[in-house]
Amino acid sequence: MTSPELAGKTVHVVDDDANLLRAIARLLRSHDFVVKTYPSAAEFLHGGVPAGPACLLLDLNMPGMTGLELQQVIAQCQSQLAIVFISGQADVPAAIRAMKSGAVDFLTKPFEPEALLASIHTALSRSHADQASTDALQQDWKRFQSLSPRERQVCLYVAQGLLNKQIAAELGTTERTVKAQRGSCMRKLGADSVPDVVRMVERLRDGGHLPKFDS
């Protein structure tokens, strides 16, 4: 069983070079990483894309599915994996494509252990940050869903900067009723101020949970 201290230091390595796999695994384990190796993209995908924050050290050119193709598959899974590409040749167009698609780094073999370790640490930091953002967004959405339908309407109007009397006019109700609903909305959202509500709504919009404001 992986200890809590090591749970956040998982590195998946996909490369068809068995000798390189063993060498990288030995190096990373000597630095207390949890290492899982795969000889092909198909083997990596056999059990599904791993969940949770981790680094994926990925060979660019492999028989069957290439590293770039695997990157595109992972992108469709909303995974928090942070990818570091490794390649036996300095393929500039491929490196550019990989980085534009979100890769953390692109290393050319042979690489220095220090360079590899630095890239992996950067990748793990990004992966954990992405996971934290995802968790926070899910918590925001859970809170928003706890609102009644009318409280959701009030919340969205508040986020647009409308005053209570303006919201009341929009909803065909009284300012007093809106004030009560607004207070309930703030409590359920855990918001201390209107800017808190605005930021939460914007996070939900950016995350695709709510439609954008009409321009």
N, C-alpha and C positions, 0 to 999 in steps of 0.2 A: 504494500500500500504506500502511495506517495505521501510524504509528510506535507503539512500545510506550508512549510517554508519552501519546499521544492515545487509545489503545485503551480506556482506562477512562473516557473523556469522551464517550461516544456518546449523542446525543439523537435520538429518533424523534419527529417532529411530524406529527400527523394532524389536518387541518382542511380543510373544503371551501372556505375563503376563500383563493384563490390569492394575493392581495395580502398577506394576513397571513402566509401560509407563507413568502413571499419575505422579508418584513421580519424575521420571527423567525430564519430561516436566516442572513440577513446579520448580525444581531446576535450570534447564538451563534458563528458562525464567526470573528467579530472577537475573540471571547474564547477561541479555540482549541478549540472543541468540534467533534466530528465530527457533522454534522447530516444526517439522512435525512428527506425530506418525503414525505407521502402525501396525496392529495386526498380519500381516503375510507377507512373501516375495511376495506372489501373489498380495496382496493389494499394496505393494510398487511398483511393476512392472506394475500395472494396467494402469497408465498413461505414461509408458515408464521411462527409467532411467533418473533421473533429470540431466539437463545440468548445467554447471558452477561449480565453486569450492564450496565444502561443506564437512561436516563430516557425515559419516554414522555409527551410533552406532548400531551394529548388533548382535542379539542373535545367539549363535552357534546352539543350538538344538531347532527346532520348528517343529510342525506338517506340513506335506507337504514338501515344499522346505526348506532345511536346510540353515543355514547361509553360510556354505562353498559352497554350490551349488549356492546360490545367488551371492557370490563373483565371481565365475567363469562366471556367466552370465554378470555381470558388467564388467569384464575384457575384454569381447568381444566387448564392446560398446565404447571403447576408452574414458571412462568417467574419469573426474578429481576427483571423489569422493575418499576421504581418509577414510579407514575403521578401526574402533576400534571394536573388538569383545568383547562380554560379555558372560559369561557362568556360569551356576550354579554349575559346577564341574571343577576341575583342570585336564582337558583333555590335557595332554602334547603332544601326537601325533597330535591332532587337532590343538593345538596352533602352533606347528612347521609348519604344513602345511599352516595354515593361514598366518603366518609371511613370509614364503617363497613365498607365492602368493601375497605379497605386503601389508598386513595389517600393520597398524601403531602400534597397541598395542593389548593386549589380557588381559582382566580383569576378575577376578573370583568374582562372587557374594558371599556375599555382599561386595561391594567395598566402600571405603571412598569417599565422595564427592570431596575432593581435588584431589585424584588420577584420578577420572573421568574427572574433569575439566582440569587437566594437559594434559591428553591424548587427549582430544578434541582440546585443543589449539595447540598441536603438529600436530594433523591431519589437522586442518585448515591451519596451516602454510605450510605444505607439499602440500595440495591441491591448495593453491594459487600459490605456486612456480611452480607446474606442469602446472597450467593454463597459467602462464606467459611464461613458456618455449614453450608451445604449440602455444600461440599467436605469439611469436617471430619467431618460425619456419614457421608459415603460412605467416608472413610478408617476411621472406627470400625467400620463394617459390614464392610469388607474384612478388617480384623483379626479381628473376631469369627468371620467365616466361615472363617478359617484354622485355627480350633480344631477338634480332633476332636469327634465327638458327645459323648463322655464329658467332655471338657474344657469344653464348652459347659454341660453340666449343672452341673459344679463351679463354673463362673463365675457362673451364676445363683444358686446356693446361697450363694456368697460374697457376692454383692450383696444377699442377704437377711439377711446378718449371721450365718450359721451358722458354727460352729467346725468344724475338720477332723473331729473325732470325730462330730459331729452329721451332717455330710455323709456320712461313711462309713456311718453307720447308715441314712440315707435311701437310699443307693445299694447297700447290701449288700456293702461292700468294706472294706478295712482303712484305718486312719487313715494309715498310711505311704504307701499307694497314693494316697490323696487329697492328701497333702502334695506328692507328686511331680507329680501332675496339676495341682495348684494353682500350683506353681512354673512349670510349663511354660505354663500359661494366662497368668500374669502376664508372662512374657517375650514371648509372642506378641502380647499386647495392648499391650506397651510401658508397662505399669502399674508404678509404683514402690510403691504402697500399696493397701490395701483401698479407701480412699475414691476412688482413681482408678478402680477397677473399678466401684464404685457409680455414680459420675458417668457413666462410659461407658455402662453398662447403662441408666441413666435417659435418657440422650440417645437411645439406640436405641429405647427404649419411646416416648418423646415423638415421635420421628420416624416411628413406625409400623412399625419393623422387628421389634420384639418385642412380645408381648402384655403387657398391664399385669399387675402382681401381683394375685393374688386378694385381695379385701378381706375 
